[in-house]
């Protein structure tokens, strides 16, 4: 029987990832009631960080072998430039791995440069792994089709050297493009949506939708202040924030949240939780902080939005907790549609705030009389090549969808970004929704 010491490094990394994953499941199932709140919060964060790093280890070994080991037998292997290259690759990989730790130790009012550098390297790491894998697959397919799998020669050596060079070049180019794209202010996307049974006195009501701001290691007060200024310029009747506002505890990042106090929509500003609020394990404190800024959390509850022109005209605005609360067994939280829609009948229009598109799908299966659901979560994939995965994993990906005769779902691509300060194949958005009465 092979001992653990005899296993290759990749297998050891896989075993370590499995052990950490098992510890996460064990914590969620058996320790959740035995540990105090603060200990549970830190344990979850540490486990998630270790799990991500053990998963990345195999990829990092592949990157090192492809970009360093491949060239150790070349004539340039002993040069000073090659030594600098090895140091650069090592620092790059170290920064990519450290990105998850910044979420625990480096969160403040404004992002630290180290956090920005670490998450940029993480984004470049994802791109580099993708290109190395893709080019390697193309190379193997070429060898197979050309019948040269068993032949080795100068041509093969040149192609072996070309693969990492091309992968690094493409990674650098797309990293720069992604950074520039994400550094731009969110685009304002205006969408008109007909809402069945919306009173005529509420025709042209303006709702501004924000989602996935992710205040934390790479998004701070300056960016949030910019978003608030853009929202105020639109003069919405209602502002809604559909989750993932933050990745940090309320006490730590409170100064960065202050611009939200300037939101002054006449019919109110409303908030529902996303999965990342539950990762902070600090939802109650976030609710209190948001209330101090006159932002009302909809914790499986609803409010009547009354027409400014007629007090007898109204529609039901409801919000549900994110479904991740159920997975994490977060006490007192979890998607409860019946509670959220209590008092909302099909005689009046119903608008639901639900962070994840899968929650929107479940809600419509239970209550097909919902007229409009506003979601986020997908980020439009945020960066290539994650776009494809986000598309396949969500029933609604991004933009406006019509479901049945009288129901629409709108999924925001996100107002900022999560961690990695890059966007490729997606664009940050502030959505201006004009509600139309039929």
C-alpha angles and dihedrals in degrees: 000000000000114000123222090253091058094054118103116255092254091056091048089053090050091050091049091050090050092051092050091047090051090051090053091052091045091051092050094047106037112010101046093091096038100054125071118247098258094046091049091051094052093042092054093049093047092048093050091048093050092045092053092048095049090050090050094049095080090050091048091053089051091050092050094049093046098046102031115014092048090064100042092098094048124103091252094056094099096046127111091239091057090051089053089048092054091050091049093051091047092050090046092053093043091053092048091053093045093055093088092052092057087068088065102037110019111052120125144139090290128022119267116237089237091057092050091049093046095050091044088056089049090055091047089047091058091049093046093050090050094050094044090051094044095047091044090052091049090050092051092047090051092051092048095048093044092048093234100119093118098041123093126189147128091294092056092048091050092050090048090054093043094056099066092039091054092043092052092046093051091045093053093048095048092043090057091046091048093049092050092048094050092046091063120094114262114273116245109234115193115204129180114211125184110224117203113234093008106150115252089236087064096051112134092020107165121225120183113207122206125180143167100011091155102199104202141084097355105021120063146158097299094058093043091051089053091052092049092051090051092049093049090051089059091055096215124194089217133017120201129188111199102198144288093076090146148020097194142063117278095239094052098048101029095117090057091055096056096096088068087072088071094064106109109172106166095227094044145265118262136192138195127187125258128201092267093059087062092048087062089056086213104099097132092055090047090053091053093047093050091048089055087060092049092254112137118216113216101215100184089315142104142221132206112243103209122205113251087221100050129019091207092062119079146136133214118253111192135177134196132202116254116269091237088075088071092049092050092042089232105187115248094005138093138107108297108170095175091056092043093053097040106139093013107118129182088250088081132043115268124209117185129198112208121160101213124053089223087061088052089054092049091047093054091049089056099035112022089173091076106116103198134013122192117202143160131173100112097078084206083278089300096221136025126281093023090067092081093053093048090050093051096044098051129064089214116032111182137329132018124338129182115216116189121324104313108018132092132184122200120193117195117217087220133270095243130355141267115255100306107083092216139097124193120171091002139069131214112247145195105201121216107198119194111200113216124203112224 
